[in-house]
Amino acid sequence: MPESARVNSMFAKIAKRYDLANHLLSFGFDFSWRRFLTKRVQTCRPKVVVDLATGSGDVAFALKKRLGANVRVKGLDFCKPMLEQADHKQRQYPEAKRIEFIHGDCLDLPFDDHSVDVLTISFGLRNLEDRERGFDEMRRVLKKDHGALFILEFTQPNKCLRPFYYFYLKRILPLFAWMATGNTDAYHYLGGSIETFPTKGELCEEILHAGFRSVHATGLTGSIVAVHEAAV
């Protein structure tokens, strides 16, 4: 089975319990990470924002709330059961009805060249089967001169945290995940993918190599996660 199909299948199985698991397994820090991300996006004063790998739509909803009615917000994901959760939540929040959720692939974005002011992707970059191709697609659809990419992703934590953090990922997180979702496959995958993911500096180099003209990384919560901001 191709890696992308395996990832799709894993997330489909946990879609209905995904939000609860995120809040529990991050000890609620996911709320503050999204706040930081949306505040940074707001500084760009965008007109069109697309949240890639949007999943159940939490980042898209947070962007819409932060940016207001005059900003077009879209969310894209390749996992239909996750988008079904986003659609379900959208029906509960009238202010979010103008968000457009799209079934699509980050490696073949269904948007015109240079048509998007800001792209965001939160905890989805690790799941791309081909990051280089993904970055090429992101750069293609971003507007020239002022387009911006924001990546919220797990990274390598500060050295003093690493022994405790990796113990949590390998021993504690799968148990909590089973309690929250009844499924541990996605969370075993999560731990392994975090360990092998580039450091903040290495990811900056990848982004620059992909043709972005500048990139800046900010570590959050002991650098358990980081926000990379890249300009085209």
C-alpha positions in Angstrom: 0.0 0.0 0.0 1.4 3.5 -0.9 2.4 5.6 2.1 -0.3 8.2 1.2 -3.0 5.6 1.2 -1.8 4.2 4.5 -1.9 7.6 6.1 -5.3 8.3 4.6 -6.7 5.0 6.1 -5.2 5.7 9.5 -6.8 9.1 9.8 -10.1 7.9 8.4 -10.3 5.4 11.3 -9.9 8.0 14.0 -11.7 10.9 12.3 -14.7 10.9 14.7 -12.5 11.1 17.8 -9.6 13.1 16.3 -10.4 16.5 18.0 -10.8 14.9 21.5 -7.6 13.0 21.1 -5.7 16.1 20.0 -6.9 18.1 23.0 -6.1 15.3 25.5 -2.7 14.2 24.0 -1.4 17.8 23.8 -2.7 18.7 27.3 -4.7 21.5 25.6 -1.6 23.2 24.2 -3.1 22.9 20.7 -5.4 25.8 21.4 -2.5 28.2 22.2 -0.5 26.9 19.2 -3.4 27.7 16.9 -3.8 31.2 18.5 -0.1 31.9 17.8 -0.5 30.7 14.2 -3.6 32.8 13.5 -2.1 35.9 15.0 0.9 35.6 12.7 -1.3 35.1 9.7 -3.3 38.2 10.6 -0.2 40.3 10.3 -0.1 39.5 6.6 -3.5 41.1 6.0 -4.5 38.4 3.5 -7.6 38.3 1.3 -7.4 34.6 0.5 -6.2 31.9 2.9 -6.1 28.2 2.4 -5.5 25.7 5.2 -3.8 22.6 3.8 -4.3 19.2 5.5 -7.1 20.9 7.3 -8.4 17.7 8.8 -11.5 18.4 10.9 -11.1 22.1 10.2 -10.0 23.5 13.6 -7.3 25.8 12.0 -9.7 26.9 9.3 -12.3 27.8 11.9 -9.7 29.7 14.0 -8.5 31.6 10.9 -12.0 32.6 10.0 -12.7 33.8 13.5 -9.5 35.8 13.6 -9.5 37.3 10.1 -13.2 38.1 9.8 -15.9 38.0 7.2 -14.1 39.8 4.4 -11.3 37.2 4.2 -11.9 34.1 2.1 -10.9 31.0 4.0 -10.7 27.5 2.4 -9.7 24.2 3.9 -8.3 21.3 1.9 -7.7 17.6 2.9 -7.3 14.3 1.1 -9.2 12.3 3.8 -12.9 12.4 3.2 -13.9 11.2 6.7 -11.9 14.1 8.2 -13.7 16.6 6.0 -17.0 15.1 7.0 -16.1 16.1 10.6 -15.3 19.6 9.4 -18.6 19.8 7.6 -20.5 18.6 10.7 -18.8 21.3 12.8 -19.5 23.9 10.2 -23.2 23.4 10.4 -23.0 24.2 14.2 -21.3 27.5 13.8 -23.1 30.1 11.6 -20.1 32.4 11.5 -18.1 29.5 9.8 -20.5 28.8 7.0 -18.5 30.8 4.5 -15.5 28.5 4.8 -15.1 26.3 1.8 -13.9 22.8 2.5 -12.3 21.0 -0.5 -11.3 17.4 -1.1 -7.8 17.5 -2.6 -4.2 16.5 -2.5 -1.4 18.8 -1.3 0.8 17.4 -4.0 -1.6 18.5 -6.7 -3.3 21.6 -5.4 -6.6 22.6 -7.2 -5.8 26.3 -7.3 -4.6 28.6 -10.0 -1.0 29.9 -10.1 -0.3 32.8 -7.8 -3.9 33.0 -6.5 -3.5 32.6 -2.7 -2.2 35.2 -0.2 -1.4 32.8 2.6 -1.2 29.0 3.0 -1.2 27.3 6.3 -0.5 23.6 7.1 -0.7 22.3 10.7 0.7 18.9 11.6 0.3 17.7 8.0 3.7 18.4 6.5 5.1 15.2 8.0 2.5 13.2 6.2 3.3 14.4 2.6 4.7 11.5 0.6 7.0 14.0 -1.3 7.8 17.2 0.6 9.8 18.7 -2.3 6.8 18.3 -4.6 4.5 19.7 -1.9 6.7 22.8 -1.5 6.7 23.3 -5.3 2.9 23.2 -5.3 2.7 25.6 -2.4 5.1 28.1 -4.0 3.1 27.8 -7.3 -0.2 28.9 -5.9 1.1 31.6 -3.6 1.0 35.2 -4.9 4.4 36.6 -6.0 6.1 39.1 -3.8 3.8 38.9 -0.8 2.6 35.3 -0.6 3.4 33.5 2.7 3.5 30.0 3.9 2.9 29.1 7.6 3.8 25.6 8.9 2.8 24.5 12.4 4.5 21.2 13.0 6.1 19.0 15.6 9.9 19.3 15.8 12.8 18.2 17.9 12.3 19.6 21.4 14.9 21.3 23.6 17.6 18.8 24.8 16.5 18.9 28.4 13.0 17.8 27.3 13.9 15.1 24.8 14.2 12.1 27.1 10.9 12.8 28.8 9.2 13.7 25.5 10.3 10.6 23.6 9.3 8.4 26.6 5.8 10.1 26.4 5.6 9.5 22.6 6.6 5.9 22.8 5.1 4.7 26.0 2.3 7.0 27.2 0.8 8.6 24.1 -0.2 5.2 22.5 -2.0 4.2 25.7 -3.9 7.6 25.9 -4.6 7.4 22.2 -6.2 3.9 22.6 -8.3 5.3 25.5 -9.5 8.3 23.4 -9.9 6.7 20.0 -9.7 2.9 20.4 -6.9 2.9 17.8 -3.2 3.3 18.3 -1.8 2.8 14.8 -1.9 6.6 13.9 -0.2 7.5 17.2 2.6 4.9 16.8 3.1 6.4 13.4 3.1 9.9 14.9 5.9 9.1 17.3 8.1 7.6 14.6 7.4 10.4 12.2 8.3 13.1 14.8 11.6 11.4 15.6 12.7 11.3 12.0 11.4 14.8 11.0 13.9 17.5 10.3 15.0 20.0 13.0 13.9 23.6 12.8 17.1 24.5 11.0 17.0 21.6 8.6 13.4 22.4 7.7 14.4 26.0 7.0 17.1 24.8 4.6 14.5 22.5 2.8 12.2 25.5 2.4 14.9 27.8 1.1 16.1 25.0 -1.3 12.5 24.8 -2.6 12.7 28.4 -3.8 11.2 30.4 -1.0 13.2 33.6 -0.5 13.1 33.7 3.3 12.1 31.6 6.2 11.9 32.1 10.0 11.2 29.5 12.7 9.7 30.0 16.2 9.8 27.2 18.7 6.8 26.9 21.0 6.4 24.9 24.3 10.0 24.0 24.6 10.2 23.6 20.8 7.9 20.6 20.9 6.3 22.3 18.0 7.5 25.2 15.7 5.9 27.7 13.4 7.9 28.3 10.2 7.0 31.4 8.3 8.2 31.5 4.6 7.9 34.2 2.0 7.9 33.6 -1.8 
